[in-house]
């Protein structure tokens, strides 16, 4: 995998890397077979202009902006001025070009990002698998290099992760509603940070669930995750350099988070806990009784179905045939949820969050596998609706807890060389973002030996 963004920025500052040359390499990667179906549209001309301007600034001695003209991809949910936003759906193909950038895209542009294109995704972000019936499904480039099997990229930010894994982008802007950043990061050996939702604006972004959506990024390292979060949230992250031995970490013994692990994930998870303990981390095993109430909050499709239906119901009167049936069916579940049901869901969620926060008090982070399985084979999920639905529920199971909690989480690669990628998720309640990123930096270093 190429250098991370911070290393590239250091080379930019030293004058050993030009934005135009970096863009040419990114463009070549984006057009390679490894990046097939990763982009819905590319912003080639505007990207070249931004790169040239960044190089001219550098040559004239002007200070470079934070992203220094380096390539960043944008999930096809965010408005980019001059281009349509289509959520990778055939039902939006005739959309007009956006008149202005979405809030987070504007922040990236102001930071000197070279925006290279809209990335492919699960249609309307409504699945954790990354399969797209309209634009093709990007194959997982990391697993394919290991075993030659076509495996899913993870979703919904599928093309976002592929763009980073292949070197087409240094980082990728995406969204996370139930794991859509962390799942593809885990399946492709990348870092996915889901911040507390309120920290990043969502204006100019097509919603899936207004209660659960988070604008965030996929990166190659935790230090890149810190940088991208600072830019997207327009805030400084305060890193606490205290070592792991002073942290209180916990593994939840509740089966909800640990059941169903395949052999590769179980081996990587056990090895990760052992490695962290060797570095002095105190890791307790705890019960989290409130987790048992999560299923009630997700009944009838939960907040996601209700809020998705509110956005789609008028459109689907005429355009349902243009939706992937696997997506349309899940959206239409929201039609049976009444206003009273929705209010009750919101009240139940608030009470559940309070109970969870009380049980998490005193711990700096919780640990679990991001996803309990390695990336499954694509053909199996395309061929069987039952397999699609069951696998989707399984991969969303762990990360969705954090979205319902309105919390923050980060997925770190924890597999060994030669193994299929596995993610270790560190998570906590809302507002613990800086602490979580500080711990992630320490954990990343502890896990680094042998990680692919």
ZIMORA-V828457 format. One record per residue. N is the residue number from 1. SS is DSSP state (a for helix, b for strand, c for the rest). OMEGA is omega in whole degrees, 0 to 359 (NA if undefined). Layout:
# ZIMORA-V828457
n=N ss=SS omega=OMEGA
n=N ss=SS omega=OMEGA
This chain:
# ZIMORA-V828457
n=1 ss=c omega=181
n=2 ss=c omega=175
n=3 ss=c omega=175
n=4 ss=c omega=184
n=5 ss=a omega=182
n=6 ss=a omega=177
n=7 ss=a omega=178
n=8 ss=a omega=179
n=9 ss=a omega=176
n=10 ss=a omega=177
n=11 ss=a omega=176
n=12 ss=a omega=181
n=13 ss=a omega=180
n=14 ss=a omega=179
n=15 ss=c omega=181
n=16 ss=c omega=178
n=17 ss=c omega=177
n=18 ss=c omega=181
n=19 ss=a omega=181
n=20 ss=a omega=177
n=21 ss=a omega=178
n=22 ss=a omega=178
n=23 ss=a omega=179
n=24 ss=a omega=178
n=25 ss=a omega=178
n=26 ss=a omega=180
n=27 ss=a omega=178
n=28 ss=a omega=178
n=29 ss=a omega=181
n=30 ss=a omega=181
n=31 ss=c omega=182
n=32 ss=c omega=179
n=33 ss=a omega=179
n=34 ss=a omega=182
n=35 ss=a omega=183
n=36 ss=c omega=180
n=37 ss=c omega=183
n=38 ss=c omega=183
n=39 ss=b omega=171
n=40 ss=b omega=176
n=41 ss=b omega=178
n=42 ss=b omega=182
n=43 ss=c omega=192
n=44 ss=a omega=186
n=45 ss=a omega=181
n=46 ss=a omega=178
n=47 ss=a omega=178
n=48 ss=a omega=179
n=49 ss=a omega=180
n=50 ss=a omega=180
n=51 ss=a omega=179
n=52 ss=a omega=179
n=53 ss=a omega=179
n=54 ss=a omega=179
n=55 ss=a omega=178
n=56 ss=a omega=176
n=57 ss=a omega=181
n=58 ss=a omega=182
n=59 ss=a omega=181
n=60 ss=c omega=179
n=61 ss=c omega=178
n=62 ss=c omega=178
n=63 ss=c omega=180
n=64 ss=c omega=174
n=65 ss=c omega=187
n=66 ss=c omega=182
n=67 ss=c omega=165
n=68 ss=c omega=177
n=69 ss=c omega=180
n=70 ss=c omega=191
n=71 ss=b omega=174
n=72 ss=b omega=177
n=73 ss=b omega=185
n=74 ss=b omega=177
n=75 ss=b omega=186
n=76 ss=c omega=170
n=77 ss=c omega=188
n=78 ss=b omega=177
n=79 ss=c omega=172
n=80 ss=c omega=186
n=81 ss=c omega=178
n=82 ss=c omega=182
n=83 ss=c omega=175
n=84 ss=c omega=174
n=85 ss=c omega=192
n=86 ss=c omega=179
n=87 ss=c omega=180
n=88 ss=c omega=182
n=89 ss=c omega=176
n=90 ss=a omega=182
n=91 ss=a omega=180
n=92 ss=a omega=185
n=93 ss=c omega=181
n=94 ss=c omega=182
n=95 ss=c omega=177
n=96 ss=c omega=177
n=97 ss=c omega=177
n=98 ss=c omega=179
n=99 ss=c omega=181
n=100 ss=c omega=177
n=101 ss=c omega=168
n=102 ss=c omega=187
n=103 ss=a omega=183
n=104 ss=a omega=176
n=105 ss=a omega=177
n=106 ss=a omega=178
n=107 ss=a omega=178
n=108 ss=a omega=179
n=109 ss=a omega=179
n=110 ss=a omega=179
n=111 ss=c omega=176
n=112 ss=c omega=179
n=113 ss=c omega=172
n=114 ss=b omega=184
n=115 ss=b omega=191
n=116 ss=b omega=179
n=117 ss=b omega=173
n=118 ss=b omega=181
n=119 ss=b omega=177
n=120 ss=c omega=186
n=121 ss=c omega=166
n=122 ss=c omega=181
n=123 ss=a omega=180
n=124 ss=a omega=175
n=125 ss=a omega=188
n=126 ss=c omega=171
n=127 ss=c omega=178
n=128 ss=c omega=186
n=129 ss=c omega=180
n=130 ss=c omega=180
n=131 ss=c omega=180
n=132 ss=c omega=184
n=133 ss=c omega=186
n=134 ss=c omega=187
n=135 ss=c omega=185
n=136 ss=c omega=180
n=137 ss=c omega=178
n=138 ss=c omega=176
n=139 ss=c omega=179
n=140 ss=c omega=187
n=141 ss=a omega=183
n=142 ss=a omega=179
n=143 ss=a omega=181
n=144 ss=a omega=178
n=145 ss=a omega=182
n=146 ss=a omega=186
n=147 ss=a omega=177
n=148 ss=c omega=182
n=149 ss=c omega=176
n=150 ss=c omega=181
n=151 ss=b omega=182
n=152 ss=c omega=178
n=153 ss=c omega=189
n=154 ss=c omega=182
n=155 ss=c omega=9
n=156 ss=c omega=184
n=157 ss=c omega=187
n=158 ss=a omega=180
n=159 ss=a omega=178
n=160 ss=a omega=180
n=161 ss=a omega=180
n=162 ss=a omega=180
n=163 ss=a omega=179
n=164 ss=a omega=182
n=165 ss=a omega=182
n=166 ss=c omega=183
n=167 ss=c omega=176
n=168 ss=c omega=178
n=169 ss=c omega=177
n=170 ss=c omega=176
n=171 ss=b omega=184
n=172 ss=b omega=173
n=173 ss=b omega=178
n=174 ss=b omega=176
n=175 ss=b omega=178
n=176 ss=c omega=179
n=177 ss=c omega=176
n=178 ss=c omega=181
n=179 ss=c omega=190
n=180 ss=c omega=171
n=181 ss=c omega=188
n=182 ss=a omega=181
n=183 ss=a omega=178
n=184 ss=a omega=176
n=185 ss=a omega=179
n=186 ss=a omega=182
n=187 ss=a omega=183
n=188 ss=c omega=174
n=189 ss=c omega=182
n=190 ss=c omega=177
n=191 ss=b omega=177
n=192 ss=b omega=182
n=193 ss=b omega=174
n=194 ss=b omega=181
n=195 ss=c omega=169
n=196 ss=c omega=193
n=197 ss=a omega=186
n=198 ss=a omega=184
n=199 ss=a omega=181
n=200 ss=c omega=183
n=201 ss=c omega=181
n=202 ss=c omega=176
n=203 ss=c omega=181
n=204 ss=c omega=179
n=205 ss=b omega=177
n=206 ss=c omega=185
n=207 ss=c omega=162
n=208 ss=c omega=178
n=209 ss=c omega=183
n=210 ss=c omega=179
n=211 ss=c omega=191
n=212 ss=c omega=183
n=213 ss=c omega=174
n=214 ss=c omega=173
n=215 ss=b omega=186
n=216 ss=b omega=191
n=217 ss=b omega=170
n=218 ss=b omega=183
n=219 ss=b omega=179
n=220 ss=c omega=182
n=221 ss=c omega=179
n=222 ss=a omega=180
n=223 ss=a omega=173
n=224 ss=a omega=178
n=225 ss=a omega=178
n=226 ss=a omega=181
n=227 ss=a omega=182
n=228 ss=a omega=178
n=229 ss=a omega=178
n=230 ss=a omega=180
n=231 ss=a omega=182
n=232 ss=a omega=182
n=233 ss=a omega=182
n=234 ss=c omega=180
n=235 ss=c omega=177
n=236 ss=c omega=175
n=237 ss=c omega=177
n=238 ss=c omega=181
n=239 ss=c omega=176
n=240 ss=c omega=186
n=241 ss=c omega=182
n=242 ss=c omega=185
n=243 ss=c omega=182
n=244 ss=a omega=185
n=245 ss=a omega=179
n=246 ss=a omega=181
n=247 ss=c omega=173
n=248 ss=b omega=180
n=249 ss=b omega=182
n=250 ss=b omega=170
n=251 ss=b omega=181
n=252 ss=b omega=181
n=253 ss=c omega=177
n=254 ss=c omega=184
n=255 ss=a omega=183
n=256 ss=a omega=185
n=257 ss=a omega=187
n=258 ss=a omega=179
n=259 ss=c omega=170
n=260 ss=c omega=179
n=261 ss=c omega=173
n=262 ss=c omega=188
n=263 ss=a omega=182
n=264 ss=a omega=180
n=265 ss=a omega=180
n=266 ss=a omega=180
n=267 ss=a omega=181
n=268 ss=a omega=181
n=269 ss=a omega=178
n=270 ss=a omega=179
n=271 ss=a omega=180
n=272 ss=a omega=178
n=273 ss=a omega=180
n=274 ss=a omega=180
n=275 ss=a omega=179
n=276 ss=a omega=178
n=277 ss=a omega=177
n=278 ss=a omega=177
n=279 ss=c omega=175
n=280 ss=c omega=182
n=281 ss=c omega=173
n=282 ss=b omega=182
n=283 ss=b omega=179
n=284 ss=b omega=170
n=285 ss=b omega=186
n=286 ss=b omega=170
n=287 ss=c omega=177
n=288 ss=c omega=188
n=289 ss=a omega=184
n=290 ss=a omega=178
n=291 ss=a omega=182
n=292 ss=a omega=181
n=293 ss=a omega=184
n=294 ss=a omega=183
n=295 ss=a omega=179
n=296 ss=a omega=179
n=297 ss=a omega=183
n=298 ss=c omega=180
n=299 ss=a omega=180
n=300 ss=a omega=184
n=301 ss=a omega=173
n=302 ss=a omega=182
n=303 ss=a omega=183
n=304 ss=a omega=181
n=305 ss=a omega=182
n=306 ss=a omega=185
n=307 ss=a omega=175
n=308 ss=a omega=180
n=309 ss=a omega=179
n=310 ss=a omega=180
n=311 ss=a omega=189
n=312 ss=a omega=194
n=313 ss=c omega=179
n=314 ss=c omega=180
n=315 ss=c omega=187
n=316 ss=a omega=175
n=317 ss=a omega=184
n=318 ss=a omega=192
n=319 ss=a omega=183
n=320 ss=a omega=182
n=321 ss=a omega=180
n=322 ss=a omega=178
n=323 ss=c omega=167
n=324 ss=c omega=182
n=325 ss=a omega=179
n=326 ss=a omega=176
n=327 ss=a omega=182
n=328 ss=a omega=182
n=329 ss=a omega=181
n=330 ss=a omega=176
n=331 ss=a omega=184
n=332 ss=a omega=174
n=333 ss=a omega=180
n=334 ss=a omega=181
n=335 ss=a omega=182
n=336 ss=a omega=182
n=337 ss=c omega=182
n=338 ss=c omega=176
n=339 ss=a omega=179
n=340 ss=a omega=177
n=341 ss=a omega=182
n=342 ss=a omega=178
n=343 ss=a omega=179
n=344 ss=a omega=177
n=345 ss=a omega=181
n=346 ss=a omega=179
n=347 ss=a omega=179
n=348 ss=a omega=178
n=349 ss=a omega=180
n=350 ss=a omega=179
n=351 ss=a omega=179
n=352 ss=a omega=178
n=353 ss=a omega=179
n=354 ss=a omega=180
n=355 ss=a omega=179
n=356 ss=a omega=180
n=357 ss=a omega=179
n=358 ss=a omega=181
n=359 ss=a omega=180
n=360 ss=a omega=184
n=361 ss=c omega=179
n=362 ss=c omega=180
n=363 ss=c omega=180
n=364 ss=c omega=179
n=365 ss=b omega=172
n=366 ss=b omega=183
n=367 ss=b omega=172
n=368 ss=b omega=172
n=369 ss=b omega=175
n=370 ss=c omega=178
n=371 ss=c omega=185
n=372 ss=c omega=181
n=373 ss=c omega=170
n=374 ss=c omega=184
n=375 ss=c omega=180
n=376 ss=c omega=178
n=377 ss=b omega=183
n=378 ss=a omega=186
n=379 ss=a omega=181
n=380 ss=a omega=183
n=381 ss=a omega=176
n=382 ss=a omega=185
n=383 ss=a omega=188
n=384 ss=c omega=177
n=385 ss=a omega=179
n=386 ss=a omega=179
n=387 ss=a omega=178
n=388 ss=a omega=184
n=389 ss=a omega=181
n=390 ss=a omega=180
n=391 ss=a omega=178
n=392 ss=a omega=179
n=393 ss=a omega=182
n=394 ss=a omega=184
n=395 ss=a omega=178
n=396 ss=a omega=191
n=397 ss=a omega=184
n=398 ss=a omega=183
n=399 ss=a omega=183
n=400 ss=a omega=176
n=401 ss=a omega=185
n=402 ss=a omega=178
n=403 ss=a omega=178
n=404 ss=a omega=179
n=405 ss=a omega=189
n=406 ss=c omega=185
n=407 ss=c omega=178
n=408 ss=b omega=183
n=409 ss=b omega=176
n=410 ss=b omega=176
n=411 ss=b omega=179
n=412 ss=b omega=174
n=413 ss=b omega=182
n=414 ss=c omega=180
n=415 ss=c omega=177
n=416 ss=b omega=175
n=417 ss=c omega=179
n=418 ss=c omega=177
n=419 ss=c omega=171
n=420 ss=c omega=186
n=421 ss=c omega=178
n=422 ss=c omega=178
n=423 ss=b omega=171
n=424 ss=b omega=181
n=425 ss=b omega=171
n=426 ss=b omega=186
n=427 ss=b omega=177
n=428 ss=b omega=182
n=429 ss=c omega=182
n=430 ss=c omega=174
n=431 ss=c omega=180
n=432 ss=c omega=188
n=433 ss=a omega=184
n=434 ss=a omega=178
n=435 ss=a omega=181
n=436 ss=a omega=179
n=437 ss=a omega=177
n=438 ss=a omega=179
n=439 ss=a omega=180
n=440 ss=a omega=176
n=441 ss=a omega=179
n=442 ss=a omega=181
n=443 ss=a omega=178
n=444 ss=a omega=180
n=445 ss=a omega=181
n=446 ss=a omega=182
n=447 ss=a omega=191
n=448 ss=c omega=183
n=449 ss=c omega=175
n=450 ss=c omega=180
n=451 ss=b omega=181
n=452 ss=c omega=NA
